[in-house]
Amino acid sequence: MKTVTVRDLQKKVKECVDHAQEDRVVITRHGKPAAVLVGVEDEDWESVVLQTDPAFWKLIRARRKQPTLSLDQVKKRLRMKR
């Protein structure tokens, strides 16, 4: 992972964007992480939007707390409904 300062980012935007297509670029301000540059070329735009949507991740966290069924339980339920 590459780290650049805000000032260096201003000077080398193209280089940083190119690098971000391969790996994340951490942007620092006053020596502390302030942002992360993530390349999205060749990515499905809908996936990119979901990956950065807090509401989507809140939904995922809530779903993960719910009880799950094993594959055998699902198969039994499906056989019973026929």
LINDA-V340596 format. One record per residue. RES is the residue in one small letter. PHI is phi in radians with two decimals (999 if undefined). OMEGA is omega in whole degrees, -180 to 180 (NA if undefined). D_CENTER is the distance of its C-alpha to the mean C-alpha in Angstrom with 2 decimals. Layout:
BEGIN
res & phi & omega & d_center
RES & PHI & OMEGA & D_CENTER
RES & PHI & OMEGA & D_CENTER
END
This chain:
BEGIN
res & phi & omega & d_center
m & 999 & -179 & 15.43
k & -1.58 & 177 & 17.53
t & -2.15 & 177 & 18.59
v & -2.36 & 176 & 20.51
t & -1.44 & 178 & 22.37
v & -1.01 & -180 & 22.21
r & -1.08 & 178 & 25.64
d & -1.14 & 178 & 24.73
l & -1.05 & 179 & 21.78
q & -1.06 & -178 & 24.40
k & -1.42 & -172 & 26.64
k & -2.23 & -176 & 24.26
v & -1.00 & -177 & 21.65
k & -1.01 & -180 & 22.02
e & -1.06 & -179 & 21.85
c & -1.19 & 178 & 18.66
v & -1.13 & 177 & 16.96
d & -1.05 & -180 & 18.38
h & -1.13 & -179 & 17.18
a & -1.13 & 177 & 13.56
q & -1.22 & 180 & 13.71
e & -1.74 & -176 & 14.39
d & -2.74 & -179 & 12.62
r & -1.14 & 178 & 11.04
v & -2.07 & 178 & 13.90
v & -1.54 & 180 & 14.62
i & -1.84 & -177 & 17.03
t & -1.91 & 175 & 19.73
r & -2.31 & -178 & 22.39
h & 0.97 & 176 & 25.55
g & 1.41 & -179 & 24.14
k & -2.05 & 178 & 21.23
p & -1.00 & -180 & 17.48
a & -2.13 & -178 & 16.98
a & -2.83 & 176 & 13.82
v & -2.25 & 177 & 11.26
l & -1.70 & -177 & 11.63
v & -2.13 & 179 & 9.06
g & -1.29 & -179 & 11.00
v & -2.22 & 177 & 10.60
e & -1.05 & 179 & 14.07
d & 1.12 & 177 & 14.80
e & -1.85 & 174 & 11.64
d & -1.27 & -174 & 12.37
w & -1.04 & 180 & 12.11
e & -1.08 & 178 & 11.79
s & -1.13 & 179 & 8.66
v & -1.08 & -179 & 7.15
v & -1.11 & 180 & 8.85
l & -1.12 & -179 & 7.87
q & -1.11 & -178 & 4.09
t & -1.92 & -177 & 5.81
d & -1.67 & -180 & 8.87
p & -1.02 & 180 & 10.43
a & -1.13 & 178 & 13.02
f & -1.09 & -178 & 10.98
w & -1.22 & 174 & 9.71
k & -1.12 & 177 & 13.36
l & -1.08 & 179 & 14.61
i & -1.09 & 179 & 12.82
r & -1.05 & 179 & 14.23
a & -1.13 & -180 & 17.55
r & -1.12 & -179 & 17.72
r & -1.15 & 179 & 17.21
k & -1.44 & -179 & 20.20
q & -1.35 & 179 & 22.39
p & -1.12 & -180 & 24.84
t & -2.07 & 177 & 24.24
l & -2.01 & 174 & 26.82
s & -1.35 & 178 & 27.64
l & -1.06 & 179 & 28.22
d & -1.07 & 179 & 31.96
q & -1.12 & 179 & 31.86
v & -1.13 & 179 & 30.20
k & -1.06 & 179 & 32.80
k & -1.08 & 179 & 35.59
r & -1.10 & -180 & 34.50
l & -1.18 & 178 & 34.38
r & -1.13 & -178 & 37.82
m & -1.19 & -175 & 39.25
k & -1.44 & -177 & 38.30
r & -1.31 & NA & 40.10
END
